């Protein structure tokens, strides 16, 4: 994470034993400003969003511009 090679962390802890590991991973990601998802449904949504973005690039516009379309 600290080397900048990781852009997204998917961390789904299982049970109490993984709690400390997950906490350390999330803390490192937060310190390095790397996004973290902690559930499979959130990971699925994130990946689907990335696929959509790749398939249909978006443009930034104001709310007024968006509603005028």
N, C-alpha and C positions, 0 to 999 in steps of 0.2 A: 504494500500500500504506500509506504513512504517513498519508494522509488518513482512513483508516478505511473507505473505500468498498469494499474488497476483503475478502471473508471466507474465500476459499479460493484457493490458487495451484496451478495444474496446470502443471508445468514438465517437459517431456520433452526433454532435450538431445539433439542429434544431432551427433556428431563433436566433434573437439577445438576447433574455432573457437567453438562455443557454450558451452564450459565456463566461461569467465569470466563471461559474461552470466548463465548459470544459477546460478553461485555467488553473484553479486551479488543476484539475485532471491531466492534461498533465504535469504541473510543478512538482507535487508530484511524478509522475511516472518517470520523467526525473531525479529528484534528487535521487531517489531510484534505478535508472538504470533498470527500468521496461519498456519493449517494449510497444509502443502505436500504434494502428491503428485508423484512423479517418474516414474511409469510409467502407461501407458494402462490396464493392468489395475487398478491402484490407483484411478485416476480413475473407472473404470467402477463399481467397488465403492462408492466414496464417493457417487457420484450415485445408485446403486441404494438405498443406505442412506437418503439424503435423501428419495427418493421414498417408501420404506416408512414413514419417520417421518411424512411428511405424510399418508399414507393411513391409518396406524394409529398414533395417538399412544400413547406408552408411559408407564408409571408407574414410579417408582423404588420398589424394595422390597429388603428384606434377602434374603440367600441362604435363610434359614429360611422366609421368606414365599414365595419363589419355589418352593422344593421342596415346600411344603405345598399348592400349587395342584393 
